[in-house]
């Protein structure tokens, strides 16, 4: 089992920045990838960014050039630095961890981009 705890969401004006954090605990040695997904009201959950244990990132086209995912192995934490935020980035952001036999999710953190 893997437990994930997210933090860092909040309200920000368009053009602003936020950094999300996700701390993993439990069977962390089995994790081969972690990532962030988001779900806006009335929409399906979508991929935002993922990063492998080797550090290779992958981004949704909608966030390329604005968001950066990174992973700190010593703290078992993955980060999502979000810059140039837009109102359409408003959603609940979920942390995800992948192991060979399962996937785990955090509880979600709200990000609201509004003036």
BELCOR-V820594 format. One record per backbone hydrogen bond with DSSP energy under -0.5 kcal/mol. CO is the residue of the C=O (numbers start at 1). NH is the residue of the N-H. If there is no record, write none. Layout:
{{CO,NH} {CO,NH}}
This chain:
{{1,27} {3,25} {5,23} {7,21} {10,112} {12,114} {13,16} {15,84} {16,85} {18,82} {20,80} {21,7} {22,78} {23,5} {25,3} {26,28} {27,30} {28,31} {32,53} {33,98} {34,51} {35,96} {36,48} {36,49} {37,94} {38,46} {39,92} {40,43} {46,38} {48,60} {49,36} {50,58} {51,34} {52,55} {55,57} {56,52} {58,50} {60,63} {60,64} {63,66} {63,67} {66,83} {68,81} {70,79} {71,73} {72,75} {72,76} {72,77} {73,76} {76,24} {77,72} {78,22} {79,70} {80,20} {80,82} {81,68} {81,83} {82,18} {85,15} {86,89} {87,90} {91,93} {91,111} {92,39} {93,109} {94,37} {95,106} {96,35} {97,104} {98,32} {98,33} {99,102} {102,99} {104,97} {109,93} {110,10} {111,91} {112,12} {112,114}}
